[in-house]
C-alpha cells in the first residue's frame, strides 16, 4: 500500500514550483530479514512552499524519520527526495553538506547556541562559517520579527529559554533558506514561551514567506500550522488543513482508540 498526499504543482514566485520539497515512494528500513523494521513505507508527499506544515503521529510512526529524510539528515533505503527541483538522495556527502548549509534551516529542541557568543553572533554563525556576509536589511527584519532587537548583545546564559529559542529561530531564518525544519522546537519550553516561538514561526510564514515543517506531538503547536500530516506505521494516513487544537486532539484520540486510521 502506498501513501499519496500531494498538492497541485504550478508556477510559483520567480519561476519556482509551489512545492518546496517532496518525497517519492520513499522507504526507510533498518536491519534485515526477521529483524527488518520499516520506518517509512513508500511515502509520497509534497511540502507546499510558503506554508507551515506539522507532522504528527504516535511514537514509532515515522514522523521524525520523515523529517530527517526530507532535510537530508538521514538517507533513504529507496525512493527519491527533492528540494525544489534538486534530487538530494544520492548526493555525495560534500554536496549534501553544502546544500543543507546553504538552502535548509534547522530548529531543534536543544537550542544549540554557543555560550561564548552573544545573540547576534549566534544568529550569524552559520553564515560566518560559510564565509557569507548577511543581508543586513533581511537580518534586521528577522531580528525585528522575533523581537530580539534589545537582546542582541546578550549571551545565552543571560536569556530566558524562550529568548534562546527565538535566537535559534532567527539563526534559521537569517540565511534565507528555502525551507526550515523543526524537530519538537518547543519541546523544552513552557507553554508561554512555546506560544511565543510558535507565534514567531507563524509570523515568519505570513510576513516573510518562509516555508516551515515541524514534527510535534502537541495539538496546540500543530494548530499554528496550515496543514497537519498524520503518520501511522510509516505511512501518511490523514491530513488536515486549517487545524484547530481541538480538531487535532480529537484526531489523536482517534489514533489512540483505533491504533491507526484510513
PALUMVO-668513 format. One record per residue: x, y, z negated of N, C-alpha, C in turn; residue in one letter. Coordinates in steps of 0.2 Angstrom, whole numbers. Layout:
// residues N
<<X Y Z> <X Y Z> <X Y Z> 'A'>
...
//
This chain:
// residues 262
<<4 -6 0> <0 0 0> <4 6 0> 'X'>
<<3 11 4> <7 17 4> <3 23 1> 'X'>
<<6 28 -1> <3 34 -3> <4 40 1> 'X'>
<<-1 43 4> <0 48 8> <-4 54 6> 'X'>
<<-1 59 4> <-4 66 1> <0 71 5> 'X'>
<<-3 74 10> <1 79 14> <-4 85 15> 'X'>
<<0 91 17> <-4 97 19> <-3 98 26> 'X'>
<<-7 102 30> <-5 103 37> <1 107 37> 'X'>
<<5 105 43> <11 109 44> <10 114 49> 'X'>
<<12 120 48> <11 125 53> <16 131 52> 'X'>
<<17 135 56> <22 140 56> <22 144 50> 'X'>
<<27 146 46> <27 150 40> <32 156 42> 'X'>
<<33 159 36> <37 165 37> <44 164 40> 'X'>
<<46 168 45> <52 168 48> <53 162 52> 'X'>
<<47 159 54> <48 153 59> <48 146 55> 'X'>
<<49 147 48> <50 141 44> <43 137 43> 'X'>
<<43 131 42> <37 127 41> <34 129 34> 'X'>
<<27 127 34> <24 129 27> <26 123 22> 'X'>
<<30 119 24> <32 114 19> <39 115 17> 'X'>
<<41 115 11> <47 117 8> <51 110 8> 'X'>
<<48 105 6> <51 98 5> <46 93 6> 'X'>
<<49 87 9> <44 82 10> <48 75 9> 'X'>
<<44 70 7> <46 63 7> <42 59 12> 'X'>
<<46 54 15> <43 50 20> <44 43 18> 'X'>
<<39 39 16> <40 32 15> <46 30 10> 'X'>
<<46 34 5> <52 34 0> <51 28 -5> 'X'>
<<56 24 -5> <56 18 -10> <62 19 -14> 'X'>
<<61 19 -21> <67 19 -26> <66 13 -30> 'X'>
<<71 8 -30> <71 2 -33> <77 1 -37> 'X'>
<<77 -2 -43> <83 -3 -47> <83 -11 -48> 'X'>
<<89 -14 -48> <90 -21 -49> <88 -25 -42> 'X'>
<<89 -31 -43> <87 -36 -38> <84 -42 -40> 'X'>
<<81 -46 -35> <77 -52 -37> <72 -51 -42> 'X'>
<<72 -56 -48> <67 -55 -53> <67 -49 -57> 'X'>
<<73 -46 -57> <74 -40 -62> <73 -34 -58> 'X'>
<<71 -34 -51> <70 -28 -47> <64 -24 -50> 'X'>
<<65 -18 -51> <60 -13 -53> <59 -8 -48> 'X'>
<<53 -7 -46> <51 -2 -41> <49 4 -44> 'X'>
<<53 10 -44> <51 16 -47> <46 20 -42> 'X'>
<<48 20 -36> <44 24 -31> <42 19 -25> 'X'>
<<36 18 -23> <33 13 -19> <30 16 -13> 'X'>
<<35 18 -8> <33 20 -1> <29 27 -2> 'X'>
<<32 32 -5> <29 38 -6> <29 43 0> 'X'>
<<24 45 2> <23 51 7> <20 57 3> 'X'>
<<24 63 4> <21 69 0> <25 75 4> 'X'>
<<21 80 4> <23 87 6> <23 91 1> 'X'>
<<28 96 0> <28 101 -5> <27 108 -2> 'X'>
<<21 111 -3> <20 117 0> <24 123 -2> 'X'>
<<26 127 3> <31 132 2> <27 138 -1> 'X'>
<<30 141 -6> <27 147 -9> <21 145 -14> 'X'>
<<21 139 -16> <16 136 -21> <20 133 -27> 'X'>
<<16 132 -32> <18 129 -39> <15 123 -39> 'X'>
<<19 117 -39> <17 110 -39> <19 107 -46> 'X'>
<<14 104 -49> <16 100 -55> <15 93 -54> 'X'>
<<20 89 -56> <20 81 -55> <18 78 -62> 'X'>
<<13 74 -63> <11 71 -69> <10 64 -68> 'X'>
<<10 60 -74> <9 53 -74> <11 50 -80> 'X'>
<<9 44 -82> <11 41 -88> <18 39 -88> 'X'>
<<21 37 -94> <28 35 -94> <29 29 -90> 'X'>
<<34 30 -86> <36 25 -81> <33 25 -74> 'X'>
<<29 30 -73> <25 31 -67> <29 33 -61> 'X'>
<<35 36 -62> <40 38 -57> <40 45 -56> 'X'>
<<37 49 -60> <37 56 -59> <43 60 -59> 'X'>
<<48 58 -64> <54 61 -64> <59 58 -58> 'X'>
<<58 52 -57> <62 49 -51> <60 53 -45> 'X'>
<<54 54 -44> <52 58 -38> <55 64 -37> 'X'>
<<55 68 -43> <58 75 -43> <65 74 -42> 'X'>
<<68 70 -45> <76 69 -44> <77 67 -37> 'X'>
<<73 63 -34> <75 61 -27> <73 67 -22> 'X'>
<<68 71 -23> <67 77 -19> <72 82 -20> 'X'>
<<75 83 -26> <80 88 -27> <87 85 -25> 'X'>
<<88 79 -23> <94 77 -21> <99 75 -27> 'X'>
<<96 74 -33> <99 72 -38> <100 65 -39> 'X'>
<<96 61 -35> <96 54 -35> <95 51 -28> 'X'>
<<98 45 -27> <97 43 -20> <91 38 -19> 'X'>
<<89 37 -13> <83 33 -12> <85 26 -10> 'X'>
<<81 21 -11> <83 14 -8> <81 14 -1> 'X'>
<<76 17 1> <74 18 8> <69 24 9> 'X'>
<<68 26 15> <64 32 17> <68 38 18> 'X'>
<<65 44 19> <68 50 20> <66 55 16> 'X'>
<<70 60 14> <69 66 10> <71 72 14> 'X'>
<<67 77 15> <69 83 19> <68 89 15> 'X'>
<<73 93 15> <72 100 13> <71 105 19> 'X'>
<<65 108 20> <63 111 26> <64 106 31> 'X'>
<<69 107 36> <70 103 42> <76 99 41> 'X'>
<<80 99 35> <86 96 34> <85 89 30> 'X'>
<<87 84 34> <86 77 30> <92 77 25> 'X'>
<<90 76 19> <96 76 14> <98 68 12> 'X'>
<<93 64 14> <95 57 12> <101 55 17> 'X'>
<<106 52 15> <112 50 19> <117 56 20> 'X'>
<<116 62 17> <121 67 17> <127 64 13> 'X'>
<<133 66 15> <139 64 11> <139 69 5> 'X'>
<<142 66 -1> <142 70 -7> <144 77 -7> 'X'>
<<149 79 -3> <151 86 -2> <146 90 1> 'X'>
<<143 88 6> <137 92 9> <131 92 5> 'X'>
<<130 87 1> <124 87 -3> <125 92 -9> 'X'>
<<131 92 -12> <133 96 -17> <132 103 -15> 'X'>
<<134 105 -9> <134 112 -6> <126 114 -5> 'X'>
<<122 109 -3> <115 110 -2> <112 112 -8> 'X'>
<<113 108 -13> <110 109 -20> <112 116 -23> 'X'>
<<118 117 -22> <121 124 -24> <118 130 -21> 'X'>
<<117 129 -14> <115 135 -10> <108 136 -9> 'X'>
<<104 130 -9> <97 130 -7> <92 128 -12> 'X'>
<<94 125 -18> <90 122 -23> <91 125 -30> 'X'>
<<86 127 -34> <87 129 -41> <85 124 -46> 'X'>
<<87 124 -52> <85 119 -57> <84 122 -63> 'X'>
<<79 120 -67> <77 122 -73> <76 115 -77> 'X'>
<<79 114 -83> <78 108 -87> <76 110 -94> 'X'>
<<75 104 -98> <73 105 -105> <78 109 -109> 'X'>
<<85 106 -108> <90 109 -111> <92 115 -107> 'X'>
<<93 121 -110> <94 127 -107> <100 127 -103> 'X'>
<<106 124 -105> <112 123 -101> <115 130 -100> 'X'>
<<115 134 -105> <118 140 -105> <125 140 -108> 'X'>
<<130 143 -105> <137 143 -108> <137 148 -114> 'X'>
<<139 146 -120> <138 150 -126> <143 156 -126> 'X'>
<<149 156 -122> <153 161 -122> <152 167 -117> 'X'>
<<146 166 -113> <144 171 -108> <138 174 -110> 'X'>
<<137 180 -109> <131 184 -110> <125 182 -105> 'X'>
<<120 185 -106> <114 183 -102> <115 184 -94> 'X'>
<<118 190 -93> <118 191 -86> <124 187 -83> 'X'>
<<129 186 -87> <135 181 -84> <132 174 -83> 'X'>
<<128 172 -87> <125 165 -86> <120 165 -80> 'X'>
<<117 171 -79> <112 171 -73> <116 171 -67> 'X'>
<<122 174 -66> <125 175 -60> <131 169 -60> 'X'>
<<132 165 -65> <137 160 -65> <137 155 -58> 'X'>
<<131 152 -56> <132 148 -50> <134 152 -44> 'X'>
<<132 158 -43> <135 162 -38> <142 164 -38> 'X'>
<<144 165 -45> <151 167 -46> <156 161 -44> 'X'>
<<153 155 -46> <157 149 -44> <157 148 -37> 'X'>
<<152 149 -33> <152 148 -26> <155 154 -22> 'X'>
<<158 159 -26> <161 165 -23> <156 169 -19> 'X'>
<<150 169 -21> <145 174 -18> <143 179 -22> 'X'>
<<142 185 -19> <140 191 -23> <132 191 -23> 'X'>
<<130 192 -29> <122 193 -29> <120 199 -26> 'X'>
<<114 198 -23> <110 203 -20> <107 208 -26> 'X'>
<<110 213 -27> <109 217 -33> <101 219 -34> 'X'>
<<98 221 -28> <91 223 -28> <87 217 -30> 'X'>
<<88 211 -28> <85 205 -29> <86 203 -37> 'X'>
<<92 204 -39> <94 202 -46> <90 206 -51> 'X'>
<<90 213 -49> <86 217 -53> <79 215 -54> 'X'>
<<76 213 -48> <69 212 -48> <68 205 -52> 'X'>
<<72 200 -51> <72 194 -55> <72 196 -63> 'X'>
<<77 200 -65> <78 202 -72> <71 205 -74> 'X'>
<<69 209 -70> <63 213 -72> <57 208 -73> 'X'>
<<56 203 -68> <51 199 -68> <51 194 -74> 'X'>
<<57 192 -77> <57 188 -83> <58 192 -89> 'X'>
<<58 199 -88> <58 203 -94> <64 203 -99> 'X'>
<<70 203 -95> <76 202 -99> <81 208 -99> 'X'>
<<78 214 -96> <82 220 -95> <86 222 -101> 'X'>
<<83 221 -107> <86 224 -113> <90 218 -117> 'X'>
<<91 212 -113> <94 207 -117> <100 204 -113> 'X'>
<<102 208 -107> <107 205 -103> <114 205 -106> 'X'>
<<116 209 -111> <122 208 -114> <122 204 -120> 'X'>
<<117 200 -122> <116 196 -127> <119 189 -125> 'X'>
<<122 186 -130> <124 179 -129> <119 174 -131> 'X'>
<<119 168 -129> <113 163 -130> <112 163 -138> 'X'>
<<117 163 -142> <115 162 -150> <111 169 -152> 'X'>
<<111 174 -148> <108 180 -150> <101 180 -147> 'X'>
<<99 175 -144> <92 175 -140> <88 169 -143> 'X'>
<<81 170 -143> <77 165 -145> <76 159 -140> 'X'>
<<73 154 -142> <73 148 -137> <69 150 -131> 'X'>
<<64 154 -131> <60 157 -125> <64 161 -121> 'X'>
<<68 166 -124> <73 170 -121> <78 166 -117> 'X'>
<<81 161 -120> <86 157 -117> <83 153 -111> 'X'>
<<77 151 -111> <74 148 -106> <72 153 -100> 'X'>
<<71 159 -102> <70 164 -97> <76 165 -93> 'X'>
<<82 165 -97> <88 166 -94> <89 160 -89> 'X'>
<<88 154 -91> <88 149 -86> <84 149 -80> 'X'>
<<78 152 -81> <73 153 -75> <76 158 -71> 'X'>
<<79 164 -74> <82 169 -70> <88 166 -66> 'X'>
<<92 162 -69> <98 159 -66> <95 155 -60> 'X'>
<<90 152 -60> <87 148 -55> <85 152 -49> 'X'>
<<82 158 -51> <79 162 -46> <84 167 -43> 'X'>
<<89 168 -46> <94 174 -44> <97 172 -37> 'X'>
<<99 166 -36> <102 164 -29> <97 164 -24> 'X'>
<<91 165 -25> <85 165 -20> <85 158 -16> 'X'>
<<84 153 -20> <84 146 -17> <78 145 -14> 'X'>
<<78 140 -9> <72 138 -6> <66 135 -10> 'X'>
<<69 132 -15> <64 128 -20> <67 127 -26> 'X'>
<<63 128 -32> <66 127 -39> <62 120 -42> 'X'>
<<66 116 -45> <64 110 -48> <65 111 -56> 'X'>
<<59 109 -59> <60 110 -67> <58 103 -70> 'X'>
<<62 100 -74> <60 94 -77> <58 96 -85> 'X'>
<<52 95 -86> <49 97 -93> <52 104 -95> 'X'>
<<52 109 -91> <55 115 -93> <53 119 -99> 'X'>
<<47 117 -102> <45 120 -108> <45 115 -114> 'X'>
<<48 109 -112> <48 104 -117> <51 105 -124> 'X'>
<<56 110 -124> <59 111 -130> <57 118 -133> 'X'>
<<51 120 -131> <49 127 -133> <42 126 -137> 'X'>
<<41 131 -142> <35 131 -145> <29 133 -140> 'X'>
<<23 133 -142> <18 135 -137> <18 142 -135> 'X'>
<<20 146 -139> <20 154 -137> <26 155 -132> 'X'>
<<32 152 -134> <37 153 -129> <36 149 -123> 'X'>
<<33 143 -123> <32 139 -117> <27 143 -112> 'X'>
<<22 146 -115> <17 150 -111> <21 156 -108> 'X'>
<<25 159 -111> <29 165 -108> <33 162 -102> 'X'>
<<36 157 -103> <41 154 -97> <36 152 -92> 'X'>
<<31 149 -93> <26 147 -88> <23 153 -84> 'X'>
<<22 158 -88> <19 164 -85> <24 167 -80> 'X'>
<<30 167 -82> <36 169 -78> <36 165 -71> 'X'>
<<36 158 -72> <36 154 -66> <30 156 -62> 'X'>
<<24 156 -64> <18 158 -60> <19 165 -57> 'X'>
<<22 170 -61> <23 176 -58> <28 176 -52> 'X'>
<<34 172 -53> <39 171 -48> <36 168 -41> 'X'>
<<31 164 -42> <27 162 -36> <23 167 -33> 'X'>
<<19 170 -37> <14 175 -34> <17 182 -32> 'X'>
<<23 184 -35> <26 190 -33> <32 190 -30> 'X'>
<<36 184 -30> <42 183 -27> <42 178 -21> 'X'>
<<36 175 -21> <36 170 -15> <40 163 -17> 'X'>
<<41 162 -23> <45 156 -24> <41 150 -24> 'X'>
<<45 144 -22> <42 138 -22> <45 134 -28> 'X'>
<<40 131 -32> <42 128 -39> <39 121 -39> 'X'>
<<42 116 -41> <40 110 -43> <42 108 -50> 'X'>
<<37 106 -54> <39 104 -61> <36 97 -63> 'X'>
<<40 93 -67> <37 87 -70> <35 89 -77> 'X'>
<<29 87 -79> <27 89 -85> <22 84 -88> 'X'>
<<21 83 -94> <16 79 -97> <11 83 -101> 'X'>
<<12 90 -100> <7 95 -104> <2 97 -99> 'X'>
<<-5 96 -101> <-10 99 -97> <-10 106 -96> 'X'>
<<-8 110 -101> <-8 117 -101> <-2 119 -96> 'X'>
<<3 116 -96> <9 118 -91> <6 117 -84> 'X'>
<<3 111 -83> <0 109 -77> <-5 114 -74> 'X'>
<<-9 117 -79> <-14 122 -77> <-11 129 -74> 'X'>
<<-5 130 -75> <-2 136 -72> <0 134 -64> 'X'>
<<-1 128 -62> <1 126 -55> <-5 128 -50> 'X'>
<<-3 127 -44> <-8 127 -39> <-11 120 -37> 'X'>
<<-7 115 -39> <-8 108 -37> <-5 104 -41> 'X'>
<<-8 99 -43> <-6 93 -48> <-6 87 -44> 'X'>
<<0 83 -44> <1 77 -41> <1 72 -47> 'X'>
<<-3 67 -46> <-3 61 -51> <0 55 -49> 'X'>
<<5 52 -52> <8 46 -51> <6 41 -55> 'X'>
<<6 35 -53> <5 29 -57> <8 23 -53> 'X'>
<<12 19 -56> <15 13 -53> <19 15 -47> 'X'>
<<23 21 -47> <27 23 -42> <23 26 -36> 'X'>
<<17 27 -36> <13 29 -30> <9 36 -32> 'X'>
<<8 40 -28> <4 46 -29> <-4 43 -28> 'X'>
<<-7 44 -33> <-14 41 -33> <-20 46 -34> 'X'>
<<-18 53 -35> <-23 58 -35> <-19 64 -35> 'X'>
<<-23 70 -32> <-21 76 -33> <-26 81 -35> 'X'>
<<-24 86 -38> <-29 91 -40> <-27 98 -38> 'X'>
<<-32 102 -35> <-30 109 -33> <-33 114 -38> 'X'>
<<-30 120 -40> <-33 125 -44> <-35 121 -51> 'X'>
<<-30 118 -54> <-31 114 -60> <-33 119 -66> 'X'>
<<-37 116 -71> <-38 119 -77> <-35 114 -82> 'X'>
<<-33 116 -88> <-30 112 -93> <-36 107 -95> 'X'>
<<-42 108 -95> <-47 104 -97> <-48 98 -92> 'X'>
<<-48 100 -85> <-48 95 -80> <-42 91 -80> 'X'>
<<-36 93 -81> <-30 89 -81> <-31 84 -87> 'X'>
<<-33 87 -93> <-33 82 -99> <-38 77 -97> 'X'>
<<-44 78 -94> <-49 73 -93> <-46 68 -88> 'X'>
<<-42 70 -83> <-39 65 -78> <-34 61 -82> 'X'>
<<-30 64 -86> <-25 60 -90> <-29 55 -95> 'X'>
<<-35 57 -98> <-38 52 -102> <-41 46 -97> 'X'>
<<-43 48 -91> <-45 43 -87> <-39 38 -85> 'X'>
<<-33 40 -84> <-27 36 -84> <-27 31 -90> 'X'>
<<-27 34 -96> <-26 30 -102> <-32 25 -102> 'X'>
<<-38 27 -100> <-43 22 -101> <-43 16 -96> 'X'>
<<-41 18 -90> <-41 13 -84> <-34 10 -82> 'X'>
<<-29 14 -85> <-22 12 -83> <-20 15 -77> 'X'>
<<-24 15 -72> <-22 19 -66> <-29 21 -62> 'X'>
<<-29 25 -57> <-35 27 -54> <-34 26 -46> 'X'>
<<-39 26 -42> <-38 25 -35> <-40 32 -31> 'X'>
//
